[in-house]
Amino acid sequence: MSNVSNEDFFFNVGIDSMGFYAPKYCVDLKELAEFRNVDPNKYLKGLLTKEMRIPGPGEDVVSLAVKAGQNALVKGNIDPKEIDAIFLGTETMTYAVKSVSNILSEILDISLNCVTQDVYNACAGATLAVLNAIGMINNGIINKALIVGADICSYKLKSPGEPTQGAAAAALVISKNPRIAAFGKKFGKYSANIYDFYRLPYEEYPVVFGKYSIDSYLRFQLGAFNDFFKDECSLLPDFLAFHSPFAKLPLKNIQNLLKKRWDIMKKYCLKMVHTNLILLRFKKKHLKT
């Protein structure tokens, strides 16, 4: 019998509640393609995307974040006064020096005795905010944190990036003894200084190099995968979730991992087949009874 337990792999810190908000206004990508004289399949099949959400009149990162945060608190039946840290992850800068998280604390009626911080980082802002919260909660610095990821992504009209833009916010309440999921102690890390995507100061739209950006995405995902499974890691995850600038990219990533890391992926695939067979037998047994 193995002496390995869940405590060896997981913190007693995780997601206690979650909330989400997306604007009600959207652009149908089939209609956009026809308007741009582009084959609709370039968007629908090439990106695997059907629509993009756009902010309504008066909506900004603050309002998106407030609604997502409020949803997370209400769904978890959590008293706002229990929150003692608010971290906002975004790449949509609202103020040069003022923190949006301070505004959230006031609107959501959260205690003044809380830590507030905005984490500005392309794509990874909310993930880095989550890592901050895990460390602080695990070390007893804070007890419960509200993490909000909110962005309004916009590209120049008629540019290749136009059909991949959008607006939304997601919020997590993180604490000990979580009701939804616990965070693992091990994760894959990979970062480097590249210029596939950036926006210069005072510029309205970002610059993106499509093929180079996709190649970089696959390379970085592979690097993080390698880091996670180094030293013959015995932990096989139940689910694989990937950052998704557009829906087709995670599928490309799975294909890349199956091709280049089959020695590990076959173990994962066999585990899934075994789990599904057990579930199928369980269902058949209980259907008969």
Secondary structure in CASP SS format (residue, H / E / C, confidence):
PFRMAT SS
TARGET T0000
AUTHOR 0000-0000-0000
METHOD secondary structure of the structure
MODEL  1
M C 1.00
S C 1.00
N C 1.00
V C 1.00
S C 1.00
N H 1.00
E H 1.00
D H 1.00
F H 1.00
F E 1.00
F E 1.00
N E 1.00
V E 1.00
G E 1.00
I E 1.00
D E 1.00
S E 1.00
M E 1.00
G E 1.00
F E 1.00
Y E 1.00
A C 1.00
P C 1.00
K C 1.00
Y C 1.00
C E 1.00
V E 1.00
D E 1.00
L H 1.00
K H 1.00
E H 1.00
L H 1.00
A H 1.00
E H 1.00
F H 1.00
R C 1.00
N C 1.00
V C 1.00
D C 1.00
P C 1.00
N H 1.00
K H 1.00
Y H 1.00
L H 1.00
K C 1.00
G C 1.00
L C 1.00
L C 1.00
T C 1.00
K C 1.00
E E 1.00
M E 1.00
R E 1.00
I C 1.00
P C 1.00
G C 1.00
P C 1.00
G C 1.00
E C 1.00
D C 1.00
V H 1.00
V H 1.00
S H 1.00
L H 1.00
A H 1.00
V H 1.00
K H 1.00
A H 1.00
G H 1.00
Q H 1.00
N H 1.00
A H 1.00
L H 1.00
V H 1.00
K H 1.00
G C 1.00
N C 1.00
I C 1.00
D C 1.00
P H 1.00
K H 1.00
E H 1.00
I C 1.00
D C 1.00
A E 1.00
I E 1.00
F E 1.00
L E 1.00
G E 1.00
T E 1.00
E C 1.00
T C 1.00
M C 1.00
T C 1.00
Y C 1.00
A C 1.00
V C 1.00
K C 1.00
S C 1.00
V H 1.00
S H 1.00
N H 1.00
I H 1.00
L H 1.00
S H 1.00
E H 1.00
I H 1.00
L C 1.00
D C 1.00
I C 1.00
S C 1.00
L C 1.00
N C 1.00
C C 1.00
V E 1.00
T E 1.00
Q E 1.00
D E 1.00
V E 1.00
Y E 1.00
N C 1.00
A C 1.00
C C 1.00
A C 1.00
G H 1.00
A H 1.00
T H 1.00
L H 1.00
A H 1.00
V H 1.00
L H 1.00
N H 1.00
A H 1.00
I H 1.00
G H 1.00
M H 1.00
I H 1.00
N H 1.00
N C 1.00
G C 1.00
I C 1.00
I C 1.00
N C 1.00
K E 1.00
A E 1.00
L E 1.00
I E 1.00
V E 1.00
G E 1.00
A E 1.00
D E 1.00
I E 1.00
C E 1.00
S C 1.00
Y C 1.00
K C 1.00
L C 1.00
K C 1.00
S C 1.00
P C 1.00
G C 1.00
E H 1.00
P H 1.00
T H 1.00
Q C 1.00
G E 1.00
A E 1.00
A E 1.00
A E 1.00
A E 1.00
A E 1.00
L E 1.00
V E 1.00
I E 1.00
S E 1.00
K E 1.00
N C 1.00
P C 1.00
R C 1.00
I C 1.00
A E 1.00
A E 1.00
F E 1.00
G E 1.00
K C 1.00
K C 1.00
F C 1.00
G C 1.00
K C 1.00
Y C 1.00
S C 1.00
A C 1.00
N C 1.00
I C 1.00
Y C 1.00
D C 1.00
F E 1.00
Y E 1.00
R C 1.00
L C 1.00
P C 1.00
Y C 1.00
E C 1.00
E C 1.00
Y C 1.00
P C 1.00
V E 1.00
V E 1.00
F C 1.00
G H 1.00
K H 1.00
Y H 1.00
S H 1.00
I H 1.00
D H 1.00
S H 1.00
Y H 1.00
L H 1.00
R H 1.00
F H 1.00
Q H 1.00
L H 1.00
G H 1.00
A H 1.00
F H 1.00
N H 1.00
D H 1.00
F H 1.00
F C 1.00
K C 1.00
D C 1.00
E C 1.00
C C 1.00
S C 1.00
L C 1.00
L C 1.00
P C 1.00
D C 1.00
F C 1.00
L C 1.00
A C 1.00
F C 1.00
H C 1.00
S C 1.00
P C 1.00
F C 1.00
A C 1.00
K H 1.00
L H 1.00
P H 1.00
L H 1.00
K H 1.00
N H 1.00
I H 1.00
Q H 1.00
N H 1.00
L H 1.00
L H 1.00
K H 1.00
K H 1.00
R C 1.00
W H 1.00
D H 1.00
I H 1.00
M H 1.00
K H 1.00
K H 1.00
Y H 1.00
C H 1.00
L H 1.00
K H 1.00
M H 1.00
V H 1.00
H H 1.00
T H 1.00
N H 1.00
L H 1.00
I H 1.00
L H 1.00
L H 1.00
R H 1.00
F H 1.00
K H 1.00
K H 1.00
K H 1.00
H H 1.00
L H 1.00
K H 1.00
T C 1.00
END
